[in-house]
Amino acid sequence: MRIGADSMAARFGSLPYPSSIRTHYTIMTAALSLIFLTTVGAGFDTLVRDNVRYRVFRETERVATQWSARVRDAEVPTVLPSSGEVVLIQLADSRGHVLRSSEAAAGRPALTANRPPADDRFQEVTQCPPGGPCVMLTAVRVTPTSNSSYVYAGLTQPPILAGHWLEVGIVTGALLILCLVTWMAWSLAYQILGPVECIRVRMSEITGSDLSLRVPQPPGRNEIAMLARTANLTLNRLEAAVRQQRRFASDASHELRTPLAGLRSRLEEALLYPQEVDPHDAIRGALSTADRLEAIINDLLMLARLQATDSPPPECVDLRALVTEVTAARSGRVPVHVHALPEVRVRGSRIQLMRVVENLLANAQRHADTRVDVTVVPQGRQAVVTVADDGDGIPPQDRERVFARFTRLDSARRRDPGGSGLGLAISREIAEAHAGTLEVEDSPRGACFVLRLPTSNDARQELVS
C-alpha cells in the first residue's frame, strides 16, 4: 500500500493541484460554469441574430412581393409609398437603372447590383455600401423574361445586427453569473467543509494521554454529522479500551507486587540462612505463593479476554442442566441444594456461564454455615438464577463494592486468605456480556446473589444488537 502511495505521489507530485478541497471544488465549479455559460451565451447570440434576420427578411420579402405584383399589373405610382418599417423600395430595369423609388430611396443608386435569375426569383441580400449603414433587402425578379425589371425592398440593418453590443451584454451577464456561481460554490464548500476542518483541528488535539476530548458534532443526519458521530463513538471505544488497559496494568502490578515480594523474601531467606530454614518448607511456601500468583494471572487474563475480544458464538444453554452439572462437580463442607424448573433456556457461552455459577457457588460455600440453596426459575422474559447461603450475609453498603476488582471483605479474607478478589468481578462482566445482570438482593439470612439473563428468544435479539 505504501508503494502505491509513493508511486502516485511521484506521478502527480509535479502537477499543479490545489492543496485545498474547497479551492479545488470552487475551481471545478467555476470551470464547468464557464463552459456552460459560454455554450448557452453562444447559442443565445445565434438564436437572437437568426430570429431578427428572419423577421427582417420576411418583412422585406412581403413588401417586394406586393410591388412585384403591382408592377405586373402596371399599377406603379411615381413615388413608391413606404410599407411599415420597409422604407427603402426601388424598381429597376434589366440594366439596373432605377425607374421608381420610395421617398427614402430617392436619388440613391440601385440598392444592390444583384439580379435574381429566372429560376430563383427571390434573393435575400445584405448590402454594405462604403461610408453608409448596411441594408438588408429582398430582390425579386418581376417576370421570367430576359428584359424583366426588378423590385428591391429593404431597410437599414437593425442595431442589434449592426454592432456587437449583444455579445457585450451576453459576456457581461455571463461574467456576473460566473462570479455569483463561484462565490456560492466557495461559500457552500465552506459550509460543507467547515465542520470537517473543526473535526480535524480537534482530532489533532487528542493525544494518547488525554482521550476525553470529542469532535464537534453538527446537527442533522447528513454525512458530516454521521462522520462526527462515528468519530465520537470510536473515541468512546478507544477511551474505554485505554482505560481498561490502564486499569488492567494497575490492577496486575498492584496485586502481583505483594505475592512476588513474599516469594522473593522466602527464597532469599532460604539462600541466606540455609541452616535455619527448612528447604522443603521454603519450597512449599513458594509453591503456595506461585499458586496464588497463577490464580490472579488467570483471573486477570479472563477479565482482559472478556473486555478486549468478541464473545464466542452463542449457543442455547439449559440452565437447569448447567447448574446441576456444576453442583455435582463441586465438593465442600457445605451441601448445595438445587431447585430448578425444566426448560429454562438462555443463549450464550456455556463455558462462561459455568464460570459464573462456579464462582457464585464457591463464594456461597465459603461463607455458608450449613447449606447453600440454588434456584433456577423463569420470570417473564428472563431466567433467574438465585444462589443463597445461610452465612453472615453482606451489609447493604458493601453489596455493590464486592463486585469491584480485588475487593475482599474482612470475612472473605478470614475464610479464604489466598483468594484473588476477582471472582465476583468476572461473574458480573460475564453477566453483562450476556445482556444480563448480577446483583446482591435482600435475604432473610445470609447473602443472596441473583443472576438474571434474557431467555432464549430475547437473548438472541440482545446479543445481535
FENKACOR-V814700 format. One record per pair of residues at least 12 apart in sequence whose C-alpha atoms are under 10 Angstrom apart, sorted by the first residue. I is the first residue (numbers start at 1). J is the second residue. Records with the same first field share a line. If there is no record, write none. Layout:
I: J ; J
This chain:
21: 189 ; 190 ; 193
22: 185 ; 186 ; 187 ; 188 ; 189 ; 190 ; 191 ; 192 ; 193 ; 194
23: 185 ; 186 ; 189 ; 190
24: 186 ; 189
25: 182 ; 185 ; 186 ; 188 ; 189
26: 181 ; 182 ; 183 ; 184 ; 185 ; 186 ; 187 ; 188 ; 189
27: 182 ; 185 ; 186
28: 182 ; 185
29: 178 ; 181 ; 182 ; 184 ; 185 ; 186
30: 178 ; 179 ; 180 ; 181 ; 182 ; 183 ; 185 ; 186
31: 178 ; 182
32: 178
33: 174 ; 177 ; 178 ; 179 ; 181 ; 182
34: 174 ; 175 ; 177 ; 178 ; 179 ; 181 ; 182
36: 174 ; 178
37: 170 ; 171 ; 173 ; 174 ; 175 ; 177 ; 178
38: 170 ; 171 ; 174 ; 175
40: 170 ; 174
41: 167 ; 169 ; 170 ; 171 ; 173 ; 174
42: 167 ; 170 ; 171
44: 166 ; 167 ; 170
45: 166 ; 167 ; 169 ; 170
46: 167
48: 160 ; 161 ; 166
49: 160 ; 161 ; 166
50: 161
52: 157 ; 158 ; 160 ; 161
53: 136 ; 157 ; 158 ; 160 ; 161
56: 85 ; 86 ; 136 ; 137 ; 138 ; 154 ; 155 ; 156 ; 157 ; 158
57: 123 ; 124 ; 125 ; 126 ; 136 ; 137 ; 138 ; 153 ; 154 ; 155
58: 124 ; 137 ; 138
59: 83 ; 84 ; 85 ; 86 ; 137 ; 138 ; 153 ; 154 ; 155
60: 83 ; 85 ; 86 ; 87 ; 88 ; 89 ; 124 ; 136 ; 137 ; 138 ; 139 ; 152 ; 153 ; 154 ; 155
61: 86 ; 122 ; 123 ; 124 ; 137 ; 138 ; 139 ; 140 ; 152 ; 153 ; 154
62: 83 ; 86 ; 138 ; 153
63: 82 ; 83 ; 84 ; 86 ; 87 ; 89 ; 138 ; 151 ; 152 ; 153 ; 154
64: 86 ; 89 ; 90 ; 91 ; 122 ; 137 ; 138 ; 139 ; 140 ; 141 ; 142 ; 150 ; 151 ; 152 ; 153 ; 154
65: 122 ; 138 ; 139 ; 140 ; 141 ; 142 ; 151 ; 152 ; 153
66: 151
67: 80 ; 89 ; 90 ; 91 ; 140 ; 142 ; 150 ; 151 ; 152 ; 153
68: 91 ; 140 ; 141 ; 142 ; 143 ; 149 ; 150 ; 151 ; 152
69: 142 ; 143
70: 142
71: 91 ; 142 ; 143 ; 149 ; 150 ; 151
72: 142 ; 143 ; 149
76: 91 ; 100
77: 100 ; 101 ; 102
78: 99 ; 100 ; 101 ; 102
79: 99 ; 100 ; 101 ; 102 ; 103 ; 105 ; 106
80: 100 ; 101 ; 102 ; 103 ; 104 ; 105 ; 106
81: 101 ; 102 ; 103 ; 104
82: 101 ; 102 ; 103 ; 104 ; 105 ; 153
83: 102 ; 153
85: 154 ; 155 ; 156
86: 102 ; 104 ; 136 ; 137 ; 153 ; 154 ; 155 ; 156
87: 101 ; 102 ; 103 ; 104 ; 105 ; 153 ; 154 ; 155 ; 156
88: 101 ; 102 ; 103 ; 104 ; 105 ; 106 ; 108 ; 111 ; 135 ; 136 ; 137 ; 152 ; 153 ; 154 ; 155 ; 156
89: 101 ; 102 ; 103 ; 104 ; 105 ; 106 ; 110 ; 111 ; 137 ; 138 ; 151 ; 152 ; 153 ; 154 ; 155
90: 102 ; 103 ; 104 ; 105 ; 106 ; 108 ; 109 ; 110 ; 111 ; 139 ; 150 ; 151 ; 152 ; 153 ; 154
91: 110 ; 139 ; 140 ; 142 ; 149 ; 150 ; 151 ; 152 ; 153
92: 109 ; 110 ; 111 ; 115 ; 141 ; 148 ; 149 ; 150 ; 151 ; 152
93: 115 ; 142 ; 147 ; 148 ; 149 ; 150 ; 151
94: 115 ; 141 ; 145 ; 146 ; 147 ; 148 ; 149 ; 150
95: 113 ; 115 ; 147 ; 148 ; 149 ; 150
96: 109 ; 110 ; 111 ; 112 ; 113 ; 114 ; 115 ; 149 ; 150
97: 109 ; 110 ; 113 ; 149 ; 150
98: 110 ; 111 ; 149 ; 150 ; 151 ; 152
99: 149 ; 150 ; 151
100: 151
101: 151 ; 152 ; 153
102: 153
104: 155
105: 153 ; 154
110: 152
111: 125 ; 126 ; 127 ; 128 ; 129 ; 135 ; 136 ; 137 ; 139 ; 151 ; 152 ; 153 ; 154
112: 125 ; 126 ; 127 ; 128 ; 129 ; 135 ; 137 ; 138 ; 139 ; 152
113: 127 ; 139
114: 127 ; 138 ; 139 ; 140 ; 150 ; 152
115: 139 ; 140 ; 141 ; 148 ; 149 ; 150 ; 151 ; 152
116: 138 ; 139 ; 140 ; 141 ; 142 ; 144 ; 150
117: 140 ; 141 ; 143 ; 144 ; 145 ; 146 ; 148
118: 140 ; 141 ; 142 ; 143 ; 144 ; 145 ; 146 ; 148
119: 141 ; 144
120: 140 ; 141 ; 144
121: 139 ; 140 ; 141 ; 142 ; 143 ; 144 ; 150
122: 138 ; 139 ; 140 ; 141 ; 142 ; 151
123: 137 ; 138 ; 139 ; 140 ; 141 ; 152
124: 136 ; 137 ; 138 ; 139 ; 140 ; 152 ; 154
125: 137 ; 138 ; 139 ; 152 ; 154
126: 138 ; 154 ; 155 ; 156 ; 157
127: 154 ; 156 ; 157
128: 156 ; 157
132: 156
133: 156 ; 157 ; 158 ; 159 ; 162
134: 155 ; 156 ; 157 ; 158 ; 161 ; 162
135: 153 ; 154 ; 155 ; 156 ; 157 ; 158 ; 162
136: 153 ; 154 ; 155 ; 156 ; 157 ; 158
137: 152 ; 153 ; 154 ; 155 ; 156 ; 157
138: 151 ; 152 ; 153 ; 154 ; 155
139: 151 ; 152 ; 153 ; 154
140: 152 ; 153
192: 223 ; 224
193: 224
194: 224
195: 215 ; 216 ; 217 ; 218 ; 224 ; 225 ; 228
196: 215 ; 216 ; 217 ; 218 ; 224 ; 225 ; 227 ; 228
198: 215 ; 216 ; 217
199: 214 ; 215 ; 216 ; 217 ; 224 ; 227 ; 228 ; 231
200: 215 ; 216
201: 215 ; 216
202: 214 ; 215 ; 216
203: 215 ; 216 ; 231 ; 235
206: 235
208: 238 ; 239 ; 242
209: 239 ; 242
210: 239
211: 235 ; 236 ; 238 ; 239 ; 240 ; 242 ; 243
212: 235 ; 236 ; 239
213: 232 ; 235 ; 236 ; 239
214: 228 ; 229 ; 231 ; 232 ; 233 ; 234 ; 235 ; 236
215: 227 ; 228 ; 229 ; 231 ; 232 ; 235
216: 228 ; 229 ; 231 ; 232
217: 229 ; 230 ; 231 ; 232
240: 307
241: 307 ; 308
244: 303 ; 304 ; 307 ; 308
245: 304 ; 307 ; 308
247: 405
248: 300 ; 301 ; 303 ; 304 ; 405
249: 300
251: 300 ; 405 ; 406
252: 296 ; 297 ; 300 ; 301
254: 406
255: 293 ; 296 ; 297 ; 406 ; 420 ; 421
256: 292 ; 293 ; 294 ; 296 ; 297
257: 293
258: 289 ; 293
259: 286 ; 288 ; 289 ; 290 ; 292 ; 293
260: 286 ; 289 ; 290 ; 292 ; 293
261: 289
262: 285 ; 286 ; 289
263: 282 ; 283 ; 285 ; 286 ; 287 ; 288 ; 289 ; 290 ; 293
264: 286
265: 286
266: 279 ; 281 ; 282 ; 283 ; 285 ; 286 ; 289
267: 279 ; 282 ; 283 ; 285 ; 286
268: 282
269: 282
270: 282 ; 283
288: 418
289: 418
291: 418
292: 417 ; 418 ; 419 ; 420
293: 418 ; 420
294: 420
295: 418 ; 419 ; 420 ; 422
296: 406 ; 418 ; 419 ; 420 ; 421 ; 422 ; 423
297: 420
298: 420 ; 422
299: 420 ; 421 ; 422 ; 423 ; 425 ; 426
300: 405 ; 420 ; 422 ; 426
302: 352 ; 422 ; 426 ; 429 ; 430
303: 405 ; 422 ; 423 ; 425 ; 426 ; 427 ; 429 ; 430
304: 426
306: 352 ; 426 ; 429 ; 430 ; 433
307: 429 ; 430 ; 433
310: 433
311: 348 ; 349 ; 352 ; 430 ; 433 ; 434 ; 463
312: 348 ; 349 ; 350 ; 351 ; 352
313: 347 ; 348 ; 349 ; 463
314: 346 ; 347 ; 348 ; 349 ; 350 ; 434 ; 459 ; 460 ; 463 ; 464
315: 345 ; 346 ; 347 ; 348 ; 349 ; 350 ; 456 ; 460
316: 345 ; 346 ; 347 ; 348 ; 349 ; 350 ; 455 ; 456 ; 457 ; 459 ; 460
317: 343 ; 344 ; 345 ; 346 ; 347 ; 348 ; 349 ; 350 ; 353 ; 455 ; 456
318: 342 ; 343 ; 344 ; 345 ; 346 ; 347 ; 350 ; 456
319: 340 ; 341 ; 342 ; 343 ; 344 ; 345 ; 346 ; 347 ; 350 ; 353 ; 354 ; 357 ; 376 ; 377 ; 383 ; 384 ; 385
320: 338 ; 339 ; 340 ; 341 ; 342 ; 343 ; 344 ; 345 ; 375 ; 376 ; 377 ; 385
321: 340 ; 342 ; 343 ; 344 ; 345
322: 350 ; 351 ; 353 ; 354 ; 357
323: 338 ; 339 ; 340 ; 353 ; 354 ; 357 ; 358 ; 361 ; 374 ; 375 ; 376 ; 385
324: 337 ; 338 ; 339 ; 340 ; 374
325: 354
326: 354 ; 355 ; 357 ; 358 ; 361
327: 357 ; 358 ; 361 ; 374
329: 358
330: 358 ; 361 ; 362
331: 362 ; 365
332: 362 ; 365 ; 366
333: 365 ; 366 ; 368 ; 369 ; 370 ; 371
334: 364 ; 365 ; 366 ; 367 ; 368 ; 369 ; 370 ; 371 ; 372 ; 389
335: 365 ; 368 ; 369 ; 370 ; 371 ; 372 ; 373
336: 361 ; 364 ; 365 ; 370 ; 371 ; 372 ; 373 ; 374 ; 387 ; 388 ; 389
337: 371 ; 372 ; 373 ; 374 ; 375 ; 387 ; 388
338: 372 ; 373 ; 374 ; 375 ; 376 ; 386 ; 387
339: 373 ; 374 ; 375 ; 376 ; 377 ; 385 ; 386
340: 374 ; 375 ; 376 ; 377 ; 378 ; 385
341: 375 ; 376 ; 377 ; 378
342: 376 ; 377 ; 378
343: 377 ; 378
344: 376 ; 377 ; 378 ; 379 ; 382 ; 383 ; 384 ; 455 ; 456
345: 378 ; 382 ; 383 ; 453 ; 454 ; 455 ; 456 ; 457 ; 459
346: 382 ; 383 ; 434 ; 453 ; 454 ; 455 ; 456 ; 457 ; 458 ; 459 ; 460
347: 434 ; 453 ; 454 ; 455 ; 456 ; 457 ; 458 ; 459 ; 460 ; 461 ; 462 ; 463
348: 430 ; 431 ; 433 ; 434 ; 435 ; 453 ; 454 ; 456 ; 459 ; 460 ; 463
349: 430 ; 433 ; 434
352: 426 ; 427 ; 430 ; 431 ; 433 ; 434
353: 427 ; 430 ; 431 ; 434
354: 427
355: 423 ; 426 ; 427 ; 430
356: 423 ; 424 ; 425 ; 426 ; 427 ; 428 ; 429 ; 430 ; 431 ; 438 ; 451
357: 374 ; 385 ; 386 ; 387 ; 427 ; 451
358: 423 ; 427
359: 422 ; 423 ; 424 ; 425 ; 426 ; 427
360: 374 ; 386 ; 387 ; 388 ; 423 ; 424 ; 427 ; 448 ; 449 ; 450 ; 451
361: 373 ; 374 ; 387 ; 388 ; 389 ; 449
362: 423
363: 387 ; 388 ; 389 ; 412 ; 416 ; 423 ; 424 ; 447 ; 449
364: 387 ; 388 ; 389 ; 390 ; 391 ; 393 ; 446 ; 447 ; 448 ; 449
365: 388 ; 389 ; 390 ; 391
366: 389 ; 391 ; 411 ; 412 ; 415 ; 416
367: 389 ; 390 ; 391 ; 392 ; 393 ; 411 ; 412 ; 415 ; 416 ; 446 ; 447
368: 388 ; 389 ; 390 ; 391 ; 392 ; 393 ; 446 ; 447
369: 389 ; 390 ; 391 ; 392 ; 446
370: 389 ; 390 ; 391
371: 388 ; 389 ; 390 ; 391
372: 387 ; 388 ; 389 ; 390 ; 391 ; 446 ; 447 ; 448
373: 386 ; 387 ; 388 ; 389 ; 390 ; 448
374: 386 ; 387 ; 388 ; 389 ; 448 ; 449 ; 450
375: 387 ; 388 ; 450
376: 451
378: 452 ; 453 ; 454 ; 455
379: 452 ; 453 ; 454 ; 455
380: 454 ; 455
381: 452 ; 453 ; 454 ; 455 ; 456 ; 457 ; 458 ; 459
382: 436 ; 451 ; 452 ; 453 ; 454 ; 455 ; 456 ; 458 ; 459
383: 436 ; 451 ; 452 ; 453 ; 454 ; 455 ; 456
384: 436 ; 437 ; 438 ; 450 ; 451 ; 452 ; 453 ; 454 ; 455
385: 438 ; 449 ; 450 ; 451 ; 452 ; 453
386: 438 ; 439 ; 440 ; 441 ; 448 ; 449 ; 450 ; 451 ; 452
387: 440 ; 447 ; 448 ; 449 ; 450 ; 451
388: 440 ; 441 ; 443 ; 444 ; 445 ; 446 ; 447 ; 448 ; 449 ; 450
389: 443 ; 445 ; 446 ; 447 ; 448 ; 449
390: 443 ; 444 ; 445 ; 446 ; 447 ; 448
391: 445 ; 446 ; 447
392: 411 ; 445 ; 446 ; 447
393: 411 ; 440 ; 442 ; 443 ; 444 ; 445 ; 446 ; 447 ; 448
394: 409 ; 411 ; 440 ; 441 ; 442 ; 443 ; 445 ; 446 ; 447 ; 448
395: 442 ; 446 ; 447
396: 440 ; 441 ; 442
398: 440
399: 439 ; 440 ; 441 ; 442 ; 447 ; 449
400: 439 ; 440
401: 425
402: 421 ; 422 ; 423 ; 424 ; 425 ; 440
403: 421 ; 422 ; 423 ; 424 ; 425 ; 426 ; 427 ; 428 ; 429 ; 438 ; 439 ; 440
404: 421 ; 422 ; 423 ; 424 ; 425 ; 426 ; 428
405: 420 ; 421 ; 422 ; 423 ; 424 ; 425 ; 426
406: 419 ; 420 ; 421 ; 422 ; 423 ; 424 ; 425
407: 420 ; 421 ; 422 ; 423 ; 424 ; 425
408: 420 ; 421 ; 422
409: 421
424: 438
425: 438
427: 451
428: 451
431: 451 ; 452 ; 453
432: 452 ; 453
433: 462 ; 463
434: 452 ; 453 ; 454 ; 459 ; 460 ; 462 ; 463
435: 452 ; 453 ; 454 ; 458 ; 459 ; 460 ; 461 ; 462 ; 463 ; 465
436: 451 ; 452 ; 453 ; 454 ; 455 ; 459 ; 462
437: 450 ; 451 ; 452 ; 453 ; 454
438: 450 ; 451 ; 452 ; 453
439: 451 ; 452
